[in-house]
């Protein structure tokens, strides 16, 4: 599995086809009607923009002691 694959499509009957992305022309797995890989899709582009901010704000990833007992 690669970052280009649509893991959420794998549960369906038509979800594990090998497709060629219409933008980057690389192969990816997903629904048989997918035209773009996850990296080239608007959803994938948004996730890559949001992920660094989300990770920076995550206290666990920042290793911050919140004073909570576990």
Secondary structure as UniProt FT lines:
FT   TURN            3..4
FT   HELIX           7..9
FT   TURN            10..11
FT   TURN            13..14
FT   STRAND          17..20
FT   TURN            22..24
FT   STRAND          27..30
FT   TURN            32..33
FT   TURN            38..40
FT   HELIX           42..57
FT   HELIX           59..62
//
